[in-house]
């Protein structure tokens, strides 16, 4: 693909992300998206010596999608798991393009009472929903842009959870987990948390304690 065509595709992806998100005014994520769109516009027709701009645009898209992905995990865990058995610790960012390492990870600590109890289908279903939440909330990019997979580890973990169940229950449990996610309306709540994560990463913080980001739930247990 020629440089100019790549630039147009990336601009379409950035613009599409801008149009479908609700980052707050003044957020670093919003400012960065607008800056890159302007820079790509100004670069056309695209000279070959601006390859670094393409690379910056791709890395920014990957970082923003990673922020969405991890925000989905965080909010799902807070909404669906018991605080006395599951405590989220931090969100870590390894940087895009590191071979064999997913860019973001949400770390949690589990109390002595193990979660999920493999003998309780309802707990396995809730954990499965939390694992699937990252990919479920990622925005769809326009311009035909395809980024590196963000959920290889999630897919393996989800498969392992389903193997805990009798084979006859696996398909139904996955359907219930996805239905539970849709009831949470994560797409409404994820952008503001994703913007926080991206800003912290943009400023150089690679480990963000969950305590710096909350609270996520209202007194009634609903996502803020």
C-alpha positions in Angstrom: 0.0 0.0 0.0 1.4 3.4 -1.0 2.1 6.1 1.6 -0.7 8.3 0.5 -3.3 5.5 0.7 -2.0 4.5 4.1 -2.3 8.0 5.3 -5.9 8.3 4.1 -6.8 4.9 5.7 -5.3 6.0 9.0 -7.0 9.3 8.9 -10.3 7.5 8.4 -9.6 5.2 11.3 -8.7 8.1 13.6 -11.7 10.2 12.5 -14.0 7.2 13.0 -12.6 6.7 16.5 -13.1 10.4 17.2 -16.7 10.3 16.0 -17.7 7.2 18.0 -16.1 8.1 21.3 -17.0 10.5 24.1 -13.7 11.6 25.4 -14.1 14.6 27.6 -13.1 18.0 26.2 -9.5 18.8 27.0 -8.6 15.1 27.5 -5.2 14.1 26.2 -6.8 11.3 24.1 -9.1 13.8 22.3 -6.3 16.3 21.8 -4.0 13.6 20.4 -6.6 12.3 18.0 -7.3 15.8 16.6 -3.6 16.6 16.3 -2.9 13.5 14.3 -5.8 14.0 12.0 -4.6 17.6 11.3 -1.0 16.3 10.7 -2.1 13.6 8.3 -4.3 16.2 6.4 -1.3 18.6 6.2 1.0 15.8 4.9 -1.1 15.1 1.7 0.0 14.5 -1.0 2.2 12.2 1.1 6.0 12.4 0.7 7.9 9.2 1.5 10.0 10.9 4.2 7.0 11.2 6.5 6.9 7.4 7.3 7.4 8.2 11.0 4.0 10.0 11.0 2.3 6.8 9.8 4.0 4.8 12.5 3.0 7.4 15.2 -0.6 7.2 14.0 -0.7 3.4 14.2 0.9 3.3 17.7 -1.6 5.9 18.9 -4.5 3.9 17.6 -3.1 0.7 19.3 -2.6 2.6 22.6 -6.2 4.0 22.5 -7.7 0.6 21.7 -5.6 -0.9 24.5 -7.0 1.7 26.9 -10.5 0.8 25.9 -9.8 -2.9 26.2 -8.4 -2.6 29.8 -11.2 -0.2 30.8 -13.7 -2.8 29.8 -12.0 -5.4 32.0 -11.8 -3.1 35.0 -15.5 -2.0 34.8 -16.7 -5.6 34.3 -14.8 -6.9 37.2 -16.1 -4.2 39.5 -19.7 -4.7 38.4 -19.7 -8.5 38.3 -17.4 -9.9 41.0 -17.6 -9.8 44.8 -15.2 -7.4 46.5 -14.4 -9.8 49.3 -13.0 -12.4 46.9 -11.7 -10.3 44.0 -9.6 -7.1 44.2 -8.2 -5.4 41.2 -4.7 -4.2 41.8 -3.5 -2.3 38.8 -3.5 -1.7 35.1 0.0 -2.1 33.5 1.1 -0.8 30.1 4.0 -2.5 28.3 4.0 -0.3 25.2 2.8 -1.2 21.7 4.9 -3.3 19.4 6.6 -5.5 22.0 6.9 -8.9 20.5 5.0 -11.6 22.4 3.7 -9.2 25.0 0.2 -7.8 25.0 0.2 -4.0 25.4 -2.0 -3.8 28.5 -2.8 -6.1 31.4 -5.3 -5.7 34.3 -3.9 -7.4 37.4 -6.1 -8.7 40.2 -5.6 -10.4 43.5 -7.9 -13.2 44.7 -8.7 -13.9 48.3 -8.4 -17.3 50.0 -12.0 -18.1 48.9 -11.1 -18.9 45.3 -12.8 -17.1 42.4 -14.5 -18.4 40.4 -15.6 -21.6 42.0 -15.4 -24.1 39.2 -18.4 -26.0 40.6 -20.6 -22.9 40.3 -21.6 -22.2 36.7 -22.9 -18.8 37.7 -19.4 -17.7 38.9 -17.7 -19.2 35.9 -20.1 -17.3 33.7 -19.4 -14.0 35.5 -15.6 -14.5 35.2 -16.1 -15.3 31.5 -18.0 -12.1 31.0 -15.1 -10.2 32.6 -12.6 -11.9 30.4 -14.6 -11.1 27.2 -15.3 -7.5 28.3 -12.0 -6.1 26.9 -12.6 -7.1 23.3 -16.3 -6.4 23.5 -15.8 -2.7 24.2 -13.1 -2.0 21.6 -14.2 0.5 19.0 -14.5 -0.6 15.4 -11.9 1.2 13.2 -12.7 2.5 9.8 -10.5 2.9 6.8 -9.9 -0.8 6.6 -7.2 -0.5 9.3 -6.4 -3.8 11.0 -4.3 -3.7 14.2 -2.5 -6.5 16.0 -4.8 -8.8 18.0 -5.4 -7.5 21.5 -7.1 -10.5 23.1 -4.9 -13.6 22.5 -4.5 -14.2 26.2 -8.2 -13.5 26.8 -9.2 -16.1 24.2 -7.0 -18.7 25.9 -8.4 -17.8 29.3 -12.0 -17.9 28.1 -11.4 -21.3 26.5 -9.9 -22.5 29.8 -13.0 -21.3 31.8 -15.4 -23.0 29.4 -13.4 -26.3 29.8 -14.4 -26.2 33.5 -18.0 -26.8 32.5 -19.7 -29.8 31.2 -19.6 -29.7 27.4 -23.4 -29.4 27.2 -23.3 -26.1 29.2 -20.5 -24.3 27.4 -22.3 -22.7 24.6 -25.2 -21.5 26.8 -22.8 -20.2 29.4 -21.0 -18.1 26.8 -24.2 -16.7 25.5 -25.3 -15.8 29.0 -21.9 -14.1 29.6 -22.2 -12.0 26.5 -25.8 -11.1 27.4 -24.7 -10.0 30.9 -22.1 -7.7 29.3 -24.7 -6.1 27.1 -26.8 -5.4 30.2 -24.0 -3.4 31.7 -23.9 -0.8 28.9 -20.2 -0.7 29.1 -19.9 1.3 25.9 -21.5 4.2 27.8 -19.0 4.1 30.7 -15.8 2.9 29.1 -14.6 6.1 27.2 -14.0 8.2 30.3 -11.9 5.5 32.0 -10.1 4.8 28.7 -9.2 8.5 28.5 -7.8 8.4 32.0 -5.7 5.3 31.2 -4.4 6.7 28.0 -3.4 10.0 29.6 -1.5 8.3 32.3 0.3 6.1 29.8 1.0 9.1 27.5 2.6 10.9 30.5 4.9 7.9 31.2 3.1 5.9 33.9 3.3 2.2 33.1 1.7 0.9 36.3 -1.6 2.6 37.3 -3.1 1.5 40.7 -6.8 0.9 40.5 -7.2 3.1 43.5 -6.1 6.1 41.4 -9.0 5.6 39.0 -12.1 4.8 41.1 -14.6 4.7 42.4 -16.4 3.0 39.6 -19.7 2.0 41.3 -22.5 3.9 42.9 -23.9 3.0 46.3 -26.4 0.9 44.5 -23.7 -1.1 42.8 -24.2 0.4 39.3 -21.4 1.6 37.1 -20.8 5.3 37.4 
